[in-house]
Amino acid sequence: MIVLRPLQALRLWQQVALSEVRDDAPDLTLRQIAILLTIYLEPPPHTVRGLAARLCVTKPVITRALDTMGALKLVSRHRDDNDRRSVLVKRTVEGALYVERFGDAIIAKAQELPL
């Protein structure tokens, strides 16, 4: 288990955010990151309706975030063949690589934290 004091946790968050801003990777909002990590860290299936409920936001909020992430090829959307009213959100190779790189960045910055 990793134990961080509040100042260390904030410093880690700051360093990861700075690293992301300086990197060539797309800048995602905090909401987009929360949605992306939910899609990649929680078992599928994921739907627009389900993500909205999970994050306590409206479906249009999820749709706007997915529009951006879809344009970046981090996720894809498809109609559910079993329920044509439902939209399934799927993982992509590009998205998996983005999430893995993001995790690596967090580890690297955590290792730089002063004890």
C-alpha positions in Angstrom: 0.0 0.0 0.0 1.2 3.5 -0.9 0.8 6.1 1.8 1.0 9.7 0.9 0.5 12.8 2.9 -1.9 15.4 1.4 0.9 17.6 0.2 2.6 14.7 -1.4 -0.6 13.6 -3.1 -1.2 17.1 -4.4 2.4 17.4 -5.6 2.1 14.1 -7.4 -1.1 15.3 -9.1 0.6 18.5 -10.1 3.6 16.8 -11.5 1.5 14.3 -13.5 -0.7 17.2 -14.8 2.4 19.2 -15.8 3.9 16.2 -17.5 0.7 15.7 -19.5 0.5 19.3 -20.5 4.1 19.3 -21.7 3.7 16.0 -23.6 2.6 15.6 -27.2 -0.4 13.5 -26.1 -3.8 15.1 -26.2 -4.9 17.2 -23.2 -8.0 15.7 -21.7 -10.2 17.4 -19.2 -10.5 15.9 -15.7 -14.0 14.7 -16.7 -12.7 13.1 -19.9 -10.0 11.3 -17.9 -12.5 10.1 -15.4 -14.7 8.7 -18.2 -11.7 7.2 -20.0 -10.4 5.5 -16.9 -13.8 4.2 -16.0 -14.1 2.6 -19.5 -10.6 1.0 -19.3 -10.5 0.1 -15.6 -14.0 -1.2 -15.0 -15.3 -4.3 -16.9 -17.5 -3.8 -20.0 -20.0 -3.4 -21.3 -20.1 0.4 -21.1 -23.0 2.5 -22.3 -23.6 6.2 -22.5 -26.5 5.8 -20.1 -24.4 3.6 -17.7 -21.4 6.0 -17.8 -23.7 9.0 -17.1 -25.2 7.2 -14.1 -21.8 6.1 -12.8 -20.3 9.6 -13.0 -23.6 11.3 -11.9 -23.8 13.5 -15.0 -26.2 13.8 -17.9 -26.0 11.8 -21.1 -25.2 14.9 -23.1 -22.1 15.4 -20.9 -20.9 11.9 -21.7 -21.7 12.3 -25.4 -19.6 15.5 -25.6 -16.7 13.8 -23.9 -17.0 10.8 -26.1 -17.1 13.0 -29.2 -13.7 14.4 -28.3 -12.2 11.0 -27.2 -13.7 9.4 -30.4 -12.0 12.0 -32.6 -8.7 11.1 -30.8 -9.5 7.4 -31.4 -9.3 6.7 -27.6 -12.8 5.1 -27.7 -15.4 4.1 -30.2 -19.2 4.0 -30.1 -21.6 1.4 -31.6 -25.3 0.8 -31.5 -26.2 -2.2 -29.3 -27.6 -4.8 -31.6 -29.7 -6.2 -28.8 -31.2 -2.8 -27.9 -31.0 -0.2 -30.7 -31.7 2.6 -28.2 -28.5 1.9 -26.4 -25.0 3.0 -27.4 -22.0 0.8 -26.5 -18.7 2.5 -25.7 -15.7 0.3 -26.7 -12.0 0.4 -26.0 -9.5 0.9 -28.8 -5.9 0.1 -29.2 -5.0 3.8 -29.2 -7.0 4.3 -26.0 -5.3 1.3 -24.3 -1.9 2.7 -25.2 -2.9 6.2 -23.9 -4.1 4.8 -20.6 -1.0 2.6 -20.2 1.3 5.6 -20.9 -0.7 7.7 -18.4 -0.2 5.0 -15.8 3.5 4.9 -16.6 3.7 8.7 -16.2 2.0 8.5 -12.7 4.5 5.8 -11.6 7.5 7.9 -12.9 6.3 11.0 -11.1 5.6 9.1 -7.9 9.1 7.7 -7.9 10.4 11.3 -8.0 8.5 12.4 -4.9 10.7 13.3 -1.9 10.1 11.0 1.0 
